[in-house]
Amino acid sequence: MNDVLRTEYKQAKETLSEKQKKIVKIIIAKETQIQKTQDEIQRLLQENDLNIFDIDKYKHDENIERFMKMKIPG
């Protein structure tokens, strides 16, 4: 079954406490940092004719290489 159907829908609070406001500001700053990092990654991919699948393949190949170098007791 779709998880969306089980999601509890909430409305925004009418007012936030000072602590909640401080946390919301921190979250917004983090979201901005994340967006900047995502934009930089996208730019690097485009500038170097790469895509996300190239990254996944590289990680996979690295894991295989590490596994092959492991000494299995026996």
N, CA, C and O atoms as CSV, one atom per row, in Angstrom:
chain,resi,resn,atom,element,x,y,z
A,1,MET,N,N,0.840,-1.180,0.000
A,1,MET,CA,C,0.000,0.000,0.000
A,1,MET,C,C,0.884,1.241,0.000
A,1,MET,O,O,1.993,1.227,0.534
A,2,ASN,N,N,0.404,2.263,-0.577
A,2,ASN,CA,C,1.150,3.502,-0.702
A,2,ASN,C,C,1.326,4.164,0.670
A,2,ASN,O,O,0.358,4.336,1.411
A,3,ASP,N,N,2.569,4.535,1.000
A,3,ASP,CA,C,2.854,5.189,2.288
A,3,ASP,C,C,2.171,6.542,2.407
A,3,ASP,O,O,1.916,7.009,3.517
A,4,VAL,N,N,1.877,7.171,1.290
A,4,VAL,CA,C,1.223,8.478,1.327
A,4,VAL,C,C,-0.126,8.375,2.024
A,4,VAL,O,O,-0.545,9.299,2.721
A,5,LEU,N,N,-0.796,7.261,1.834
A,5,LEU,CA,C,-2.103,7.097,2.453
A,5,LEU,C,C,-2.012,6.978,3.966
A,5,LEU,O,O,-2.970,7.276,4.679
A,6,ARG,N,N,-0.847,6.540,4.455
A,6,ARG,CA,C,-0.667,6.378,5.898
A,6,ARG,C,C,0.009,7.581,6.543
A,6,ARG,O,O,0.241,7.589,7.752
A,7,THR,N,N,0.318,8.578,5.757
A,7,THR,CA,C,0.988,9.763,6.273
A,7,THR,C,C,0.017,10.593,7.098
A,7,THR,O,O,-1.128,10.832,6.712
A,8,GLU,N,N,0.519,11.018,8.243
A,8,GLU,CA,C,-0.293,11.898,9.089
A,8,GLU,C,C,-0.091,13.330,8.603
A,8,GLU,O,O,1.028,13.841,8.603
A,9,TYR,N,N,-1.155,13.958,8.198
A,9,TYR,CA,C,-1.058,15.321,7.695
A,9,TYR,C,C,-1.194,16.301,8.848
A,9,TYR,O,O,-2.113,16.206,9.662
A,10,LYS,N,N,-0.270,17.234,8.902
A,10,LYS,CA,C,-0.276,18.237,9.956
A,10,LYS,C,C,-0.276,19.613,9.329
A,10,LYS,O,O,0.214,19.805,8.216
A,11,GLN,N,N,-0.822,20.553,10.043
A,11,GLN,CA,C,-0.804,21.936,9.587
A,11,GLN,C,C,0.290,22.684,10.337
A,11,GLN,O,O,0.728,22.282,11.415
A,12,ALA,N,N,0.707,23.770,9.736
A,12,ALA,CA,C,1.722,24.601,10.379
A,12,ALA,C,C,1.169,25.173,11.672
A,12,ALA,O,O,-0.025,25.448,11.791
A,13,LYS,N,N,2.061,25.346,12.635
A,13,LYS,CA,C,1.666,25.932,13.912
A,13,LYS,C,C,1.352,27.418,13.717
A,13,LYS,O,O,1.968,28.091,12.892
A,14,GLU,N,N,0.407,27.904,14.473
A,14,GLU,CA,C,0.050,29.330,14.405
A,14,GLU,C,C,1.217,30.193,14.877
A,14,GLU,O,O,1.537,31.211,14.263
A,15,THR,N,N,1.847,29.776,15.974
A,15,THR,CA,C,2.989,30.520,16.511
A,15,THR,C,C,4.076,29.522,16.892
A,15,THR,O,O,3.799,28.374,17.240
A,16,LEU,N,N,5.297,29.984,16.819
A,16,LEU,CA,C,6.440,29.163,17.205
A,16,LEU,C,C,7.080,29.747,18.453
A,16,LEU,O,O,7.104,30.963,18.641
A,17,SER,N,N,7.595,28.876,19.298
A,17,SER,CA,C,8.340,29.349,20.466
A,17,SER,C,C,9.689,29.884,19.978
A,17,SER,O,O,10.075,29.651,18.832
A,18,GLU,N,N,10.394,30.592,20.842
A,18,GLU,CA,C,11.700,31.126,20.470
A,18,GLU,C,C,12.660,29.995,20.106
A,18,GLU,O,O,13.437,30.117,19.159
A,19,LYS,N,N,12.606,28.894,20.862
A,19,LYS,CA,C,13.466,27.740,20.564
A,19,LYS,C,C,13.119,27.169,19.189
A,19,LYS,O,O,14.015,26.834,18.414
A,20,GLN,N,N,11.821,27.056,18.882
A,20,GLN,CA,C,11.406,26.525,17.588
A,20,GLN,C,C,11.842,27.446,16.455
A,20,GLN,O,O,12.254,26.972,15.396
A,21,LYS,N,N,11.755,28.760,16.668
A,21,LYS,CA,C,12.198,29.710,15.652
A,21,LYS,C,C,13.690,29.543,15.383
A,21,LYS,O,O,14.131,29.577,14.234
A,22,LYS,N,N,14.465,29.361,16.455
A,22,LYS,CA,C,15.905,29.186,16.326
A,22,LYS,C,C,16.205,27.915,15.514
A,22,LYS,O,O,17.080,27.915,14.647
A,23,ILE,N,N,15.478,26.846,15.803
A,23,ILE,CA,C,15.677,25.579,15.098
A,23,ILE,C,C,15.284,25.719,13.629
A,23,ILE,O,O,15.976,25.199,12.753
A,24,VAL,N,N,14.188,26.410,13.354
A,24,VAL,CA,C,13.750,26.617,11.971
A,24,VAL,C,C,14.820,27.382,11.195
A,24,VAL,O,O,15.089,27.060,10.038
A,25,LYS,N,N,15.427,28.379,11.810
A,25,LYS,CA,C,16.497,29.137,11.152
A,25,LYS,C,C,17.688,28.240,10.844
A,25,LYS,O,O,18.289,28.347,9.775
A,26,ILE,N,N,18.033,27.353,11.782
A,26,ILE,CA,C,19.137,26.411,11.564
A,26,ILE,C,C,18.809,25.485,10.393
A,26,ILE,O,O,19.661,25.223,9.544
A,27,ILE,N,N,17.579,24.995,10.354
A,27,ILE,CA,C,17.154,24.092,9.282
A,27,ILE,C,C,17.212,24.801,7.931
A,27,ILE,O,O,17.671,24.224,6.946
A,28,ILE,N,N,16.756,26.025,7.884
A,28,ILE,CA,C,16.785,26.790,6.630
A,28,ILE,C,C,18.231,26.984,6.163
A,28,ILE,O,O,18.523,26.856,4.974
A,29,ALA,N,N,19.131,27.291,7.097
A,29,ALA,CA,C,20.542,27.456,6.748
A,29,ALA,C,C,21.119,26.144,6.213
A,29,ALA,O,O,21.873,26.145,5.240
A,30,LYS,N,N,20.764,25.032,6.848
A,30,LYS,CA,C,21.245,23.721,6.392
A,30,LYS,C,C,20.711,23.405,4.999
A,30,LYS,O,O,21.441,22.895,4.149
A,31,GLU,N,N,19.429,23.712,4.768
A,31,GLU,CA,C,18.842,23.485,3.446
A,31,GLU,C,C,19.574,24.286,2.382
A,31,GLU,O,O,19.792,23.802,1.271
A,32,THR,N,N,19.954,25.517,2.726
A,32,THR,CA,C,20.703,26.357,1.794
A,32,THR,C,C,22.062,25.741,1.487
A,32,THR,O,O,22.491,25.710,0.333
A,33,GLN,N,N,22.741,25.249,2.532
A,33,GLN,CA,C,24.034,24.592,2.328
A,33,GLN,C,C,23.889,23.361,1.441
A,33,GLN,O,O,24.697,23.143,0.538
A,34,ILE,N,N,22.870,22.568,1.696
A,34,ILE,CA,C,22.632,21.357,0.913
A,34,ILE,C,C,22.380,21.723,-0.546
A,34,ILE,O,O,22.916,21.079,-1.447
A,35,GLN,N,N,21.575,22.744,-0.782
A,35,GLN,CA,C,21.276,23.156,-2.158
A,35,GLN,C,C,22.540,23.624,-2.866
A,35,GLN,O,O,22.747,23.313,-4.038
A,36,LYS,N,N,23.389,24.373,-2.160
A,36,LYS,CA,C,24.651,24.830,-2.760
A,36,LYS,C,C,25.529,23.640,-3.125
A,36,LYS,O,O,26.132,23.620,-4.198
A,37,THR,N,N,25.605,22.657,-2.246
A,37,THR,CA,C,26.401,21.461,-2.517
A,37,THR,C,C,25.828,20.689,-3.701
A,37,THR,O,O,26.579,20.233,-4.563
A,38,GLN,N,N,24.512,20.540,-3.750
A,38,GLN,CA,C,23.882,19.847,-4.875
A,38,GLN,C,C,24.149,20.587,-6.184
A,38,GLN,O,O,24.415,19.962,-7.211
A,39,ASP,N,N,24.077,21.910,-6.146
A,39,ASP,CA,C,24.352,22.711,-7.341
A,39,ASP,C,C,25.803,22.533,-7.795
A,39,ASP,O,O,26.082,22.427,-8.989
A,40,GLU,N,N,26.721,22.504,-6.824
A,40,GLU,CA,C,28.132,22.322,-7.153
A,40,GLU,C,C,28.372,20.942,-7.758
A,40,GLU,O,O,29.112,20.814,-8.733
A,41,ILE,N,N,27.760,19.926,-7.196
A,41,ILE,CA,C,27.894,18.567,-7.741
A,41,ILE,C,C,27.368,18.523,-9.171
A,41,ILE,O,O,28.009,17.957,-10.057
A,42,GLN,N,N,26.201,19.119,-9.391
A,42,GLN,CA,C,25.617,19.145,-10.733
A,42,GLN,C,C,26.536,19.858,-11.722
A,42,GLN,O,O,26.710,19.408,-12.854
A,43,ARG,N,N,27.121,20.976,-11.285
A,43,ARG,CA,C,28.033,21.728,-12.144
A,43,ARG,C,C,29.259,20.887,-12.489
A,43,ARG,O,O,29.684,20.846,-13.644
A,44,LEU,N,N,29.829,20.214,-11.483
A,44,LEU,CA,C,31.003,19.369,-11.720
A,44,LEU,C,C,30.689,18.222,-12.666
A,44,LEU,O,O,31.493,17.888,-13.536
A,45,LEU,N,N,29.528,17.625,-12.495
A,45,LEU,CA,C,29.132,16.541,-13.393
A,45,LEU,C,C,29.036,17.050,-14.833
A,45,LEU,O,O,29.555,16.423,-15.757
A,46,GLN,N,N,28.372,18.182,-15.013
A,46,GLN,CA,C,28.185,18.724,-16.361
A,46,GLN,C,C,29.512,19.135,-16.997
A,46,GLN,O,O,29.753,18.867,-18.174
A,47,GLU,N,N,30.362,19.781,-16.219
A,47,GLU,CA,C,31.642,20.256,-16.751
A,47,GLU,C,C,32.562,19.108,-17.152
A,47,GLU,O,O,33.443,19.281,-17.994
A,48,ASN,N,N,32.360,17.948,-16.557
A,48,ASN,CA,C,33.254,16.830,-16.805
A,48,ASN,C,C,32.579,15.672,-17.526
A,48,ASN,O,O,33.072,14.545,-17.503
A,49,ASP,N,N,31.459,15.954,-18.159
A,49,ASP,CA,C,30.727,14.962,-18.951
A,49,ASP,C,C,30.507,13.674,-18.151
A,49,ASP,O,O,30.792,12.575,-18.627
A,50,LEU,N,N,29.996,13.834,-16.929
A,50,LEU,CA,C,29.696,12.700,-16.058
A,50,LEU,C,C,28.225,12.747,-15.679
A,50,LEU,O,O,27.547,13.758,-15.857
A,51,ASN,N,N,27.750,11.622,-15.150
A,51,ASN,CA,C,26.401,11.598,-14.601
A,51,ASN,C,C,26.406,10.769,-13.327
A,51,ASN,O,O,27.425,10.186,-12.957
A,52,ILE,N,N,25.279,10.721,-12.672
A,52,ILE,CA,C,25.177,10.051,-11.380
A,52,ILE,C,C,25.482,8.560,-11.497
A,52,ILE,O,O,25.969,7.945,-10.548
A,53,PHE,N,N,25.195,7.983,-12.660
A,53,PHE,CA,C,25.471,6.558,-12.861
A,53,PHE,C,C,26.978,6.284,-12.909
A,53,PHE,O,O,27.432,5.214,-12.505
A,54,ASP,N,N,27.740,7.250,-13.403
A,54,ASP,CA,C,29.197,7.110,-13.398
A,54,ASP,C,C,29.722,7.035,-11.970
A,54,ASP,O,O,30.636,6.266,-11.671
A,55,ILE,N,N,29.137,7.838,-11.100
A,55,ILE,CA,C,29.540,7.818,-9.689
A,55,ILE,C,C,29.189,6.480,-9.056
A,55,ILE,O,O,30.009,5.881,-8.360
A,56,ASP,N,N,27.971,6.016,-9.298
A,56,ASP,CA,C,27.550,4.722,-8.745
A,56,ASP,C,C,28.429,3.584,-9.246
A,56,ASP,O,O,28.804,2.702,-8.474
A,57,LYS,N,N,28.757,3.598,-10.533
A,57,LYS,CA,C,29.612,2.546,-11.092
A,57,LYS,C,C,30.998,2.600,-10.468
A,57,LYS,O,O,31.578,1.562,-10.148
A,58,TYR,N,N,31.529,3.795,-10.296
A,58,TYR,CA,C,32.842,3.951,-9.688
A,58,TYR,C,C,32.845,3.377,-8.265
A,58,TYR,O,O,33.755,2.636,-7.892
A,59,LYS,N,N,31.821,3.724,-7.475
A,59,LYS,CA,C,31.719,3.201,-6.105
A,59,LYS,C,C,31.622,1.672,-6.119
A,59,LYS,O,O,32.255,0.993,-5.311
A,60,HIS,N,N,30.834,1.151,-7.031
A,60,HIS,CA,C,30.660,-0.302,-7.144
A,60,HIS,C,C,31.987,-0.966,-7.501
A,60,HIS,O,O,32.369,-1.966,-6.893
A,61,ASP,N,N,32.684,-0.413,-8.479
A,61,ASP,CA,C,33.977,-0.972,-8.893
A,61,ASP,C,C,34.994,-0.924,-7.756
A,61,ASP,O,O,35.775,-1.859,-7.576
A,62,GLU,N,N,34.985,0.156,-6.996
A,62,GLU,CA,C,35.886,0.273,-5.847
A,62,GLU,C,C,35.578,-0.807,-4.808
A,62,GLU,O,O,36.493,-1.415,-4.253
A,63,ASN,N,N,34.296,-1.044,-4.547
A,63,ASN,CA,C,33.913,-2.079,-3.584
A,63,ASN,C,C,34.347,-3.460,-4.061
A,63,ASN,O,O,34.828,-4.268,-3.266
A,64,ILE,N,N,34.183,-3.733,-5.338
A,64,ILE,CA,C,34.601,-5.024,-5.907
A,64,ILE,C,C,36.104,-5.177,-5.761
A,64,ILE,O,O,36.597,-6.236,-5.371
A,65,GLU,N,N,36.828,-4.115,-6.076
A,65,GLU,CA,C,38.289,-4.160,-5.988
A,65,GLU,C,C,38.745,-4.428,-4.556
A,65,GLU,O,O,39.655,-5.227,-4.335
A,66,ARG,N,N,38.115,-3.761,-3.574
A,66,ARG,CA,C,38.456,-4.004,-2.170
A,66,ARG,C,C,38.143,-5.435,-1.765
A,66,ARG,O,O,38.913,-6.068,-1.043
A,67,PHE,N,N,37.019,-5.937,-2.231
A,67,PHE,CA,C,36.621,-7.306,-1.912
A,67,PHE,C,C,37.625,-8.297,-2.487
A,67,PHE,O,O,37.995,-9.263,-1.821
A,68,MET,N,N,38.061,-8.065,-3.705
A,68,MET,CA,C,38.995,-8.985,-4.353
A,68,MET,C,C,40.349,-9.001,-3.645
A,68,MET,O,O,41.054,-10.009,-3.686
A,69,LYS,N,N,40.715,-7.905,-3.004
A,69,LYS,CA,C,41.998,-7.812,-2.297
A,69,LYS,C,C,41.926,-8.441,-0.909
A,69,LYS,O,O,42.959,-8.691,-0.289
A,70,MET,N,N,40.726,-8.696,-0.422
A,70,MET,CA,C,40.575,-9.278,0.909
A,70,MET,C,C,41.124,-10.690,0.946
A,70,MET,O,O,40.976,-11.462,-0.001
A,71,LYS,N,N,41.755,-11.008,2.055
A,71,LYS,CA,C,42.245,-12.371,2.251
A,71,LYS,C,C,41.193,-13.117,3.055
A,71,LYS,O,O,40.912,-12.781,4.205
A,72,ILE,N,N,40.628,-14.115,2.442
A,72,ILE,CA,C,39.580,-14.888,3.085
A,72,ILE,C,C,40.235,-16.072,3.797
A,72,ILE,O,O,40.909,-16.884,3.162
A,73,PRO,N,N,40.038,-16.170,5.113
A,73,PRO,CA,C,40.636,-17.275,5.853
A,73,PRO,C,C,40.013,-18.622,5.432
A,73,PRO,O,O,38.830,-18.703,5.101
A,74,GLY,N,N,40.813,-19.626,5.455
A,74,GLY,CA,C,40.226,-20.914,5.129
A,74,GLY,C,C,41.195,-21.844,4.641
A,74,GLY,O,O,40.851,-22.982,4.322
